[in-house]
Amino acid sequence: MSHILYLCSSYVPNPTTFSHQEVVAGWPSQSRADLSSVPCLPSTKPVGYCTALVFCMESFLPISPLFPSSGIKLPLTSAASCESLCSSLASLPLSEHSDSPMSEPPSMDRINTMTGIWRKRALFLKHRSRVDKHQQSKDSIFFRDGVRRIDFVVSYVVEDKEGDRKPERRKEYEANMQKAGLELELEDKAESDDGKTYFLKIHAPWEVLATYADVLKIKAPFKANDIPNNTDVPMNWLFTPFRLPDHIMNPEPDYFTAPYNNGKEDFFLIDNKETFFSPSVRNRIVYYIMSRCPYSKEDRDKDKKGIKRLLNNGTYISAFPLHDSSYWKRSRNPNCESDRYDLYKHWAQFFCFFKEQPLNLVRKYYGEKIGVYFAWLGFYTEMLFFAAIVGLICFLYGLFTFDENVTSKEICSDEIGGNIIMCPLCDKKCGYWKLNSTCNSSWQSHLFDNFGTLFFAIFMGIWVTLFLEFWKRRQARLEYEWDLVDFEEEQQKLQLRPEYETKCTSRRMNRVTQEMEPYLPVTSKCARTCLSGATVIFWISLIIACIIGVIAYRLAVYAAFASIMKDSPTNNLQVVGSLITPQLATSVTASCINFVIIMILNMMYERVAVWITDMEIPKTHLEYENKLTMKMFLFQFVNYYSSCFYVAFFKGKFVGYPGKYVYMFGSSLRNEECDPGGCLIELTTQLVIVMAGKQVWGNIQEALVPWLMNWWKSRKARNHPESLYSRWEQDENLQSFGQLGLFYEYLELVIQFGFITLFVASFPLAPLLALLNNIVEVRVDAWKFTTQFRRPVAAKAHSIGAWEEILSGVAVFSVVTNAFIVAFTSDMIPRLVYMYAYQPDGDFSMKGYINNSLSVFNISEFPFENAPDDGESPSWFNSSIYTTCRYRDYRYPSGHERQYSYTMQFWHILAAKLAFIIIMEHVVFSVKFFVAWMIPDVPSDVKARVKRERYLVQEYLHDYEVEKLKKQLIQESDCTCTPMIYPSLNTHEVLSQCL
């Protein structure tokens, strides 16, 4: 922008002359060399008349030392404007620009001479000042005046094809924001890096902040906390390496707070109005206003309002609050807090993984909602440490008792396992096989299927309860420390979704407030709910159909693998060749296919879930999130866990017996059988692939994808010097943190929580994998929030919401699933029944268990459709020598009067399994309820602090009203009350006496 300085002398009784040297002496030393061509003012010309000295330049230069109190500054937009103004000045009457009757108007020749000389100077200053300006504003979060803070930024691009609608919307919307009290400042597209983007900076003055703080009932400090903090930890010095500096952990003093009241401003501790409300509170208030500002002049278009709709229809391309500095260095402006830099240095770097999290600083910078998420993630990770230690001990128990596993020794021995011929596992294409071919899988199964697993399943049932109860205590403490004790009512009453207000055209009287409010008719609500439920059921059915397809794949491909591997060609492979069996190959490939299907269905269903939730028009943000949470979790529960449920509770349970097999839905695909060692090792394989694959994919998606997208968006800006890359441009090139950003973070961790609780009996190392993942997850999320995402709009939340109820439901359900896994999936109960009731030697050992657990079938009784084809059986098999084969079940042999029916041992084992389930559930549930009863949800010191704060609020408000009333009564002449008595009276007595 160019400027003109029109210097008009005040009335000077004694005419004065100025020389060239005197003119130059008034300019800065670095600019004097450029003024050598300035013509000297005529020494014979008095200054008693108004001499038009015109300077067209980029910025004002300090010539006031020469002409004190005689400068008039007028902004121009171009050099041409300077010329036009010069012409207008020359044409003005004498009285319009002179204080002296003797003065004469300057001639056009003189004005043109001055403007021509300074036009060259203006071009030089324009280029230099552009760099200086951007150098000053690189990390600036203030308007050009350096005083008003930028609370929000919106950007847009003016396109040739957009017509008149978008400019009209922007004009009306910005006018309405100004009517609401917000102050705006526009950065022209010429100042942006791409030369196309306009940036509109928004500032909320104190009056607006105070008004909406009253409306939103934002709590503000009124007194320093006087309750001593007695939290001394024994041997506190041991935790010193894990601590952060106190100014990082506690960035703000501890105060007692009360809901802000705009009419009682002097009640609160307001030292500086510019910093009284934190930046997160400021951007929350501004976003609240922007979400409700209309952008249409027509009264009939009342639903056309809010920044969200303007972003959706392309009127604006982005809207975000600014980060306060770069993450790699502090801001040069001392008024900037540089909290982002502190968070990156002490929290977002991976080498800080062993340090505590600065949760108070996270809450200050990002708001309570994100702070609660990281508090829960950190607490969950801490509790996983204890579960991981116990799970590792149980795994080591299985590893150290490896050589004591009698069952595996019998399977692997040539005398027992080498002489037991097993029946074919599929029709036609599968041949007979020896039991010792499953030697490796039986050893692997023992690592997880042992008595340590039973102990760990019971321990995890109790651990889940401790985790939930201690989290409730931690959450209660955060609610008090972060002023969220009474937030739930505010959430319901004050945070109506703008979409609900605009889409609900019906109005009715609120019985509590006696005001008209929008509402959704019952008929419309029922129709929307039914459509939403039908959509969810359809997608769940789609998942089940996909799982059935995977099962069919397992049944079909097993025969192919068995036919290919009948002569053990994989033994030629080094290291893993001897481990590959038809069962393992089928299980691994099916698990990988299932994982791919899970990922694809997730991406498809996420959009559907958001659409049907929007269609239901929830009333509040909390209700919206809860509805979406239930839909997404129900879908994800079926999607992720259905394959594990199939392996754990259905595979190998409904197979029939040789000669009378059970087929899948009447097809030619025979139901799968388990290995002689049980299906537990297959469940472990399925769990490891899905759980580990999801965690690895999730971390890549969370870290790598945003980084690549930011790198691509900012590729042009990296070629410019830093001084030309403003703070709002840097943030605009970052990824947007959507409204559902935290939702997906919670969903990922709750799904992980299900893996380590629902199926932990099959894989004791699951908590250890989850612990390692979460240690990385905390820092990846912190790095992502700090460096890769725009600063999210601050939001309040007093808890983790509906996720807490989901975790409680998963915790209860996990007791049932683990009891069934131990009873029906593992081989523990049949072993115990054999050892205590059917061991022939009576020495309580597992000797002879393998022979006892396998039934006998006469090969000659095989139907033609079940018998192996010629050439499918291995070369060592001779039907004249081997007349029987074995299969895993408890049935009478051929020739018995009850041949192929269940033996009494089968019923004894079934009764033992059911008894174990009942006993384990009752024991674990009893301990759970007892622990939950013993541990109060709110710590006693927090209860005392809450009561103390409420008492102080009432006391201070009472004293404040009394003092205010005293001042009013003193000023009123008609009140004869003696002011000295007021401090000893309560409010009711004061008012009564005055009345």
Secondary structure in CASP SS format (residue, H / E / C, confidence):
PFRMAT SS
TARGET T0000
AUTHOR 0000-0000-0000
METHOD secondary structure of the structure
MODEL  1
M C 1.00
S E 1.00
H E 1.00
I E 1.00
L E 1.00
Y E 1.00
L E 1.00
C C 1.00
S C 1.00
S C 1.00
Y C 1.00
V C 1.00
P C 1.00
N C 1.00
P C 1.00
T C 1.00
T C 1.00
F C 1.00
S C 1.00
H H 1.00
Q H 1.00
E H 1.00
V H 1.00
V H 1.00
A H 1.00
G C 1.00
W C 1.00
P C 1.00
S H 1.00
Q H 1.00
S H 1.00
R H 1.00
A H 1.00
D H 1.00
L H 1.00
S C 1.00
S C 1.00
V C 1.00
P C 1.00
C C 1.00
L C 1.00
P C 1.00
S C 1.00
T C 1.00
K C 1.00
P C 1.00
V C 1.00
G C 1.00
Y C 1.00
C C 1.00
T C 1.00
A C 1.00
L C 1.00
V C 1.00
F C 1.00
C E 1.00
M E 1.00
E C 1.00
S C 1.00
F C 1.00
L C 1.00
P C 1.00
I C 1.00
S C 1.00
P C 1.00
L C 1.00
F C 1.00
P C 1.00
S C 1.00
S C 1.00
G E 1.00
I E 1.00
K E 1.00
L E 1.00
P E 1.00
L E 1.00
T C 1.00
S C 1.00
A H 1.00
A H 1.00
S H 1.00
C H 1.00
E H 1.00
S H 1.00
L H 1.00
C H 1.00
S H 1.00
S H 1.00
L H 1.00
A H 1.00
S H 1.00
L C 1.00
P C 1.00
L H 1.00
S H 1.00
E H 1.00
H C 1.00
S C 1.00
D C 1.00
S C 1.00
P C 1.00
M C 1.00
S C 1.00
E C 1.00
P C 1.00
P C 1.00
S C 1.00
M H 1.00
D H 1.00
R H 1.00
I H 1.00
N H 1.00
T H 1.00
M H 1.00
T H 1.00
G H 1.00
I H 1.00
W H 1.00
R H 1.00
K H 1.00
R H 1.00
A H 1.00
L H 1.00
F H 1.00
L H 1.00
K H 1.00
H H 1.00
R H 1.00
S H 1.00
R H 1.00
V H 1.00
D H 1.00
K H 1.00
H H 1.00
Q H 1.00
Q H 1.00
S H 1.00
K C 1.00
D C 1.00
S C 1.00
I C 1.00
F E 1.00
F C 1.00
R C 1.00
D C 1.00
G C 1.00
V C 1.00
R C 1.00
R E 1.00
I C 1.00
D C 1.00
F E 1.00
V E 1.00
V E 1.00
S E 1.00
Y E 1.00
V E 1.00
V C 1.00
E C 1.00
D C 1.00
K C 1.00
E C 1.00
G C 1.00
D C 1.00
R H 1.00
K H 1.00
P H 1.00
E H 1.00
R H 1.00
R H 1.00
K H 1.00
E H 1.00
Y H 1.00
E H 1.00
A H 1.00
N H 1.00
M H 1.00
Q H 1.00
K H 1.00
A C 1.00
G C 1.00
L C 1.00
E E 1.00
L E 1.00
E E 1.00
L E 1.00
E E 1.00
D C 1.00
K H 1.00
A H 1.00
E H 1.00
S C 1.00
D C 1.00
D C 1.00
G C 1.00
K C 1.00
T E 1.00
Y E 1.00
F E 1.00
L E 1.00
K E 1.00
I E 1.00
H E 1.00
A C 1.00
P C 1.00
W H 1.00
E H 1.00
V H 1.00
L H 1.00
A H 1.00
T H 1.00
Y H 1.00
A H 1.00
D H 1.00
V H 1.00
L C 1.00
K C 1.00
I C 1.00
K E 1.00
A E 1.00
P E 1.00
F E 1.00
K E 1.00
A E 1.00
N C 1.00
D C 1.00
I C 1.00
P C 1.00
N C 1.00
N C 1.00
T C 1.00
D C 1.00
V C 1.00
P C 1.00
M C 1.00
N H 1.00
W H 1.00
L H 1.00
F H 1.00
T H 1.00
P H 1.00
F H 1.00
R C 1.00
L C 1.00
P C 1.00
D H 1.00
H H 1.00
I H 1.00
M H 1.00
N C 1.00
P C 1.00
E C 1.00
P C 1.00
D C 1.00
Y E 1.00
F E 1.00
T E 1.00
A E 1.00
P E 1.00
Y C 1.00
N C 1.00
N H 1.00
G H 1.00
K H 1.00
E H 1.00
D H 1.00
F H 1.00
F C 1.00
L C 1.00
I C 1.00
D C 1.00
N C 1.00
K H 1.00
E H 1.00
T H 1.00
F H 1.00
F C 1.00
S C 1.00
P H 1.00
S H 1.00
V H 1.00
R H 1.00
N H 1.00
R H 1.00
I H 1.00
V H 1.00
Y H 1.00
Y H 1.00
I H 1.00
M H 1.00
S C 1.00
R C 1.00
C C 1.00
P E 1.00
Y C 1.00
S C 1.00
K C 1.00
E C 1.00
D C 1.00
R C 1.00
D C 1.00
K C 1.00
D C 1.00
K C 1.00
K E 1.00
G C 1.00
I H 1.00
K H 1.00
R H 1.00
L H 1.00
L H 1.00
N H 1.00
N C 1.00
G C 1.00
T C 1.00
Y C 1.00
I C 1.00
S E 1.00
A E 1.00
F E 1.00
P C 1.00
L C 1.00
H C 1.00
D C 1.00
S C 1.00
S C 1.00
Y C 1.00
W C 1.00
K C 1.00
R C 1.00
S C 1.00
R C 1.00
N C 1.00
P C 1.00
N C 1.00
C C 1.00
E C 1.00
S C 1.00
D H 1.00
R H 1.00
Y H 1.00
D H 1.00
L H 1.00
Y H 1.00
K H 1.00
H H 1.00
W H 1.00
A H 1.00
Q C 1.00
F H 1.00
F H 1.00
C H 1.00
F C 1.00
F C 1.00
K C 1.00
E C 1.00
Q C 1.00
P C 1.00
L H 1.00
N H 1.00
L H 1.00
V H 1.00
R H 1.00
K H 1.00
Y H 1.00
Y H 1.00
G C 1.00
E H 1.00
K H 1.00
I H 1.00
G H 1.00
V H 1.00
Y H 1.00
F H 1.00
A H 1.00
W H 1.00
L H 1.00
G H 1.00
F H 1.00
Y H 1.00
T H 1.00
E H 1.00
M H 1.00
L H 1.00
F H 1.00
F H 1.00
A H 1.00
A H 1.00
I H 1.00
V H 1.00
G H 1.00
L H 1.00
I H 1.00
C H 1.00
F H 1.00
L H 1.00
Y H 1.00
G H 1.00
L H 1.00
F H 1.00
T C 1.00
F H 1.00
D H 1.00
E H 1.00
N C 1.00
V H 1.00
T H 1.00
S H 1.00
K H 1.00
E H 1.00
I H 1.00
C H 1.00
S C 1.00
D C 1.00
E C 1.00
I C 1.00
G H 1.00
G H 1.00
N H 1.00
I C 1.00
I E 1.00
M E 1.00
C C 1.00
P C 1.00
L C 1.00
C C 1.00
D C 1.00
K C 1.00
K C 1.00
C C 1.00
G C 1.00
Y C 1.00
W E 1.00
K E 1.00
L H 1.00
N H 1.00
S H 1.00
T H 1.00
C H 1.00
N H 1.00
S H 1.00
S H 1.00
W H 1.00
Q H 1.00
S H 1.00
H H 1.00
L H 1.00
F H 1.00
D C 1.00
N C 1.00
F H 1.00
G H 1.00
T H 1.00
L H 1.00
F H 1.00
F H 1.00
A H 1.00
I H 1.00
F H 1.00
M H 1.00
G H 1.00
I H 1.00
W H 1.00
V H 1.00
T H 1.00
L H 1.00
F H 1.00
L H 1.00
E H 1.00
F H 1.00
W H 1.00
K H 1.00
R H 1.00
R H 1.00
Q H 1.00
A H 1.00
R H 1.00
L H 1.00
E H 1.00
Y H 1.00
E H 1.00
W C 1.00
D C 1.00
L C 1.00
V C 1.00
D C 1.00
F H 1.00
E H 1.00
E H 1.00
E H 1.00
Q H 1.00
Q H 1.00
K H 1.00
L H 1.00
Q C 1.00
L E 1.00
R C 1.00
P H 1.00
E H 1.00
Y H 1.00
E H 1.00
T H 1.00
K H 1.00
C C 1.00
T C 1.00
S C 1.00
R E 1.00
R E 1.00
M E 1.00
N C 1.00
R C 1.00
V C 1.00
T C 1.00
Q C 1.00
E C 1.00
M E 1.00
E E 1.00
P E 1.00
Y C 1.00
L C 1.00
P C 1.00
V H 1.00
T H 1.00
S H 1.00
K H 1.00
C H 1.00
A H 1.00
R H 1.00
T H 1.00
C H 1.00
L H 1.00
S H 1.00
G H 1.00
A H 1.00
T H 1.00
V H 1.00
I H 1.00
F H 1.00
W H 1.00
I H 1.00
S H 1.00
L H 1.00
I H 1.00
I H 1.00
A H 1.00
C H 1.00
I H 1.00
I H 1.00
G H 1.00
V H 1.00
I H 1.00
A H 1.00
Y H 1.00
R H 1.00
L H 1.00
A H 1.00
V H 1.00
Y H 1.00
A H 1.00
A H 1.00
F H 1.00
A H 1.00
S H 1.00
I H 1.00
M C 1.00
K C 1.00
D C 1.00
S C 1.00
P H 1.00
T H 1.00
N H 1.00
N H 1.00
L C 1.00
Q C 1.00
V C 1.00
V C 1.00
G H 1.00
S H 1.00
L H 1.00
I C 1.00
T C 1.00
P H 1.00
Q H 1.00
L H 1.00
A H 1.00
T H 1.00
S H 1.00
V H 1.00
T H 1.00
A H 1.00
S H 1.00
C H 1.00
I H 1.00
N H 1.00
F H 1.00
V H 1.00
I H 1.00
I H 1.00
M H 1.00
I H 1.00
L H 1.00
N H 1.00
M H 1.00
M H 1.00
Y H 1.00
E H 1.00
R H 1.00
V H 1.00
A H 1.00
V H 1.00
W H 1.00
I H 1.00
T H 1.00
D H 1.00
M H 1.00
E H 1.00
I C 1.00
P C 1.00
K C 1.00
T E 1.00
H H 1.00
L H 1.00
E H 1.00
Y H 1.00
E H 1.00
N H 1.00
K H 1.00
L H 1.00
T H 1.00
M H 1.00
K H 1.00
M H 1.00
F H 1.00
L H 1.00
F H 1.00
Q H 1.00
F H 1.00
V H 1.00
N H 1.00
Y H 1.00
Y H 1.00
S H 1.00
S H 1.00
C H 1.00
F H 1.00
Y H 1.00
V H 1.00
A H 1.00
F H 1.00
F C 1.00
K C 1.00
G C 1.00
K C 1.00
F C 1.00
V C 1.00
G E 1.00
Y E 1.00
P C 1.00
G C 1.00
K E 1.00
Y E 1.00
V C 1.00
Y E 1.00
M H 1.00
F H 1.00
G H 1.00
S C 1.00
S C 1.00
L C 1.00
R E 1.00
N C 1.00
E C 1.00
E C 1.00
C C 1.00
D E 1.00
P C 1.00
G C 1.00
G E 1.00
C C 1.00
L H 1.00
I H 1.00
E H 1.00
L H 1.00
T H 1.00
T H 1.00
Q H 1.00
L H 1.00
V H 1.00
I H 1.00
V H 1.00
M H 1.00
A H 1.00
G H 1.00
K H 1.00
Q H 1.00
V H 1.00
W H 1.00
G H 1.00
N H 1.00
I H 1.00
Q H 1.00
E H 1.00
A H 1.00
L H 1.00
V H 1.00
P H 1.00
W H 1.00
L H 1.00
M H 1.00
N H 1.00
W H 1.00
W H 1.00
K H 1.00
S C 1.00
R C 1.00
K C 1.00
A H 1.00
R H 1.00
N H 1.00
H C 1.00
P C 1.00
E H 1.00
S H 1.00
L H 1.00
Y C 1.00
S C 1.00
R H 1.00
W H 1.00
E H 1.00
Q H 1.00
D H 1.00
E H 1.00
N C 1.00
L C 1.00
Q E 1.00
S C 1.00
F C 1.00
G C 1.00
Q C 1.00
L C 1.00
G H 1.00
L H 1.00
F H 1.00
Y H 1.00
E H 1.00
Y H 1.00
L H 1.00
E H 1.00
L H 1.00
V H 1.00
I H 1.00
Q H 1.00
F H 1.00
G H 1.00
F H 1.00
I H 1.00
T H 1.00
L H 1.00
F C 1.00
V H 1.00
A H 1.00
S H 1.00
F C 1.00
P C 1.00
L C 1.00
A H 1.00
P H 1.00
L H 1.00
L H 1.00
A H 1.00
L H 1.00
L H 1.00
N H 1.00
N H 1.00
I H 1.00
V H 1.00
E H 1.00
V H 1.00
R H 1.00
V H 1.00
D H 1.00
A H 1.00
W H 1.00
K H 1.00
F H 1.00
T H 1.00
T H 1.00
Q H 1.00
F E 1.00
R C 1.00
R C 1.00
P C 1.00
V C 1.00
A C 1.00
A C 1.00
K C 1.00
A C 1.00
H C 1.00
S C 1.00
I C 1.00
G C 1.00
A H 1.00
W H 1.00
E H 1.00
E H 1.00
I H 1.00
L H 1.00
S H 1.00
G H 1.00
V H 1.00
A H 1.00
V H 1.00
F H 1.00
S H 1.00
V H 1.00
V H 1.00
T H 1.00
N H 1.00
A H 1.00
F H 1.00
I H 1.00
V H 1.00
A H 1.00
F H 1.00
T H 1.00
S C 1.00
D C 1.00
M H 1.00
I H 1.00
P H 1.00
R H 1.00
L H 1.00
V H 1.00
Y H 1.00
M H 1.00
Y H 1.00
A H 1.00
Y H 1.00
Q C 1.00
P C 1.00
D C 1.00
G C 1.00
D C 1.00
F C 1.00
S C 1.00
M C 1.00
K C 1.00
G C 1.00
Y H 1.00
I H 1.00
N H 1.00
N H 1.00
S H 1.00
L E 1.00
S E 1.00
V E 1.00
F E 1.00
N E 1.00
I H 1.00
S H 1.00
E H 1.00
F C 1.00
P C 1.00
F C 1.00
E C 1.00
N C 1.00
A C 1.00
P C 1.00
D C 1.00
D C 1.00
G C 1.00
E C 1.00
S C 1.00
P C 1.00
S C 1.00
W C 1.00
F C 1.00
N C 1.00
S C 1.00
S C 1.00
I C 1.00
Y C 1.00
T C 1.00
T E 1.00
C E 1.00
R E 1.00
Y E 1.00
R E 1.00
D C 1.00
Y C 1.00
R E 1.00
Y C 1.00
P C 1.00
S C 1.00
G C 1.00
H C 1.00
E C 1.00
R C 1.00
Q C 1.00
Y C 1.00
S C 1.00
Y E 1.00
T C 1.00
M H 1.00
Q H 1.00
F H 1.00
W H 1.00
H H 1.00
I H 1.00
L H 1.00
A H 1.00
A H 1.00
K H 1.00
L H 1.00
A H 1.00
F H 1.00
I H 1.00
I H 1.00
I H 1.00
M H 1.00
E H 1.00
H H 1.00
V H 1.00
V H 1.00
F H 1.00
S H 1.00
V H 1.00
K H 1.00
F H 1.00
F H 1.00
V H 1.00
A H 1.00
W H 1.00
M H 1.00
I C 1.00
P C 1.00
D C 1.00
V C 1.00
P C 1.00
S H 1.00
D H 1.00
V H 1.00
K H 1.00
A H 1.00
R H 1.00
V H 1.00
K H 1.00
R H 1.00
E H 1.00
R H 1.00
Y H 1.00
L H 1.00
V H 1.00
Q H 1.00
E H 1.00
Y H 1.00
L H 1.00
H H 1.00
D H 1.00
Y H 1.00
E H 1.00
V H 1.00
E H 1.00
K H 1.00
L H 1.00
K H 1.00
K H 1.00
Q H 1.00
L H 1.00
I H 1.00
Q H 1.00
E C 1.00
S C 1.00
D C 1.00
C C 1.00
T C 1.00
C C 1.00
T C 1.00
P H 1.00
M H 1.00
I H 1.00
Y H 1.00
P H 1.00
S H 1.00
L C 1.00
N C 1.00
T H 1.00
H H 1.00
E H 1.00
V H 1.00
L H 1.00
S H 1.00
Q H 1.00
C H 1.00
L C 1.00
END
